[in-house]
Amino acid sequence: MEGDLVERARLQGTRIVRFLFCDYSSIVHAKAVGSGSLRRKLTEGVGSTRAQMALNVRDELIDIPQMPPVGEVRLVPDPATYAELPWAPGSASVMCDLITADREPWFACPRSFLKHQAAAAEADGLAIDASFELEFYLGGRAPDGGVEPMPRHPVYSTIGLDEQHAVVLGIVDALAELDIAAEGILNEYGAGQFEISVPRAPALQAADRQVKVRDAIRGVAVAHGMRASFAPKPFLDQIGSGAHLHVSVWKDGRNLLHDPAAEGALSTEGRHVVAGLLDHMSGLLGLVSPTVNSYQRLVPDTWAGVFNAWGFDNRETPVRVASPFWGREEQSLNIELKAVDSSANPYLALGGVIAATLAGLRAGTDPGEPVDVNPARLDDPPERLPLSLEEVLDALAADDVLAGAMGEDMLDTYLRLKRSEVAAYAGMDADAIAAEYRYKF
């Protein structure tokens, strides 16, 4: 495999290869190597200080005992993820695991965490497929280095697609070269806001795709003189952006969620999955909506899902059972988590969701009746989900299933890093908070 990649890089004229990993804060980091070093680096990896993971979302180095500036881990690439980057000619990228000097997965490696959760599902005879549906904003680059806001067009309109046809087509073409199909793309509610969906894939590949899609969209935007933002709430006067996570559970080649005779075609096992997600939702938010900016997005009447409830095609609940498509009902039935955003590390988010899914299936609990109205309109609404990052981090720490899945060191270091973010933004003006997050993801 290594020799094949080296020859491929030579034939493509690739001069540098980015070794990528996504940190606790969902920042995609890269260490690039020259093509002349590629053969060695594909096997020996690239060194990185353990302290790299102790940088919070503000690039502040947090004092975390398990992540000192002494010692290092290696970025060891997964050759199957290698791809040339059409928006950066002469460059390619490859996703990496963080491996210790003992050649074992580092406790803080998010990609290894997801691998472990997928293996836990496999041990139960299950396979998890997933897809992230990403919302993002496009903005023009102003002469002073700032951002020129885009005009707002009617939601889902052809006007919005026509206005940004060149960049949209560039995104679709770039994804195609990465072997990722753009299943759907549309202009969303916000000024310059778009949404893109891609086909489902096995869990690890789905998370890798999320990183690649974000990189591709940002890169294509830069090539068109623009900037792209995946922040949960980049502009306080605009609607927020989610990274809706669609999940299905498979056993012996069949979708375990699907029962054509059941209400909404959702099987008994599917209801167990919903129950598991709801039972652990407060803690899950610490992984899927893990920034201060996330809670500027999570408000009622924004299709984000802020009450602990579920429903069939109810876009105001955090857990939505998406109705299947005609002719491929079993293949397309899935459960969507709407309370996810792109400030979440996709490996940690999906790994946590798998842990909650397995807990629901093992417990065999029922989620109760689906909600068929906007929960905010009920006289007696369901439980309101936590309102702040501080609260969800406490819930994550207290959730035995999620804490157990992460392990003591990952949980402790993650909480230390995220609580530093709570402290950093305490008392800061809301507009200033949104501005700080605007172009980090």
Protein Blocks (a to p, Z undefined) as FASTA:
>chain_A
ZZmmmmmmmmnopabdcdddddfkopacdddddfklmmmmmmnopaddfklmmpcfkopa
cddfklccedcddddddfklgccdfklghiacdddddddfkopacfklmklmmmmmmmmm
mmnopacddddddddddddddfkopacddddddehiaklmmmmmmmmmmmmmmmmmnopa
cfbdcddfbghiacdddddddfklmmmmmmmmmmmmmmmmmmnopacdfbfblbfkbccd
ddddcddddeehiafkbcfkbghhiafklmmmmmmmmmmmmmmmmmmmmcfklmmmmcgh
klnopaccddehiakbfbdcddddehilmlmgccddfkbcfkbcfklmmmmmmmmmmmmm
mnopaebjadfbdfklpmbdcddddfbfklmmmmmmmmmklmmmnommlmmmmmmmmmmm
mmmmgoiafklmmmmmmmmZZ
